[in-house]
């Protein structure tokens, strides 16, 4: 398998991101390479934009951890044709080492983005 392509994590503002914060943040994945990103901790959302006329699936590869009772538990997201999905990814249970999270898929036209949600400060 070739080296995984790396997604850049985009941080959204505490009171919500604006469209211009996210509009050019997609990376088109290459199924032969798959994807990875460095989980920054906290709340992270993966946005999956299916640009084809058939359903696709994306698997976030789990690793065994005490949180998952020492079993590797993957998250598989099914995204309908020409639709989008959003999934939250915790850092525990998915850290492949060095904070890296792996995502596997087969379609070469699906667009991906990873967003870190900044906690809202107490007023």
PyMOL commands that set and color helices and strands:
alter all, ss='L'
color gray80, all
select helices_A, chain A and resi 19-22+66-68
alter helices_A, ss='H'
color red, helices_A
select strands_A, chain A and resi 5-6+9-12+27-28+35-38+43-49+56-60+75-79+84-88+100-104+111-117
alter strands_A, ss='S'
color yellow, strands_A
deselect
rebuild
show_as cartoon
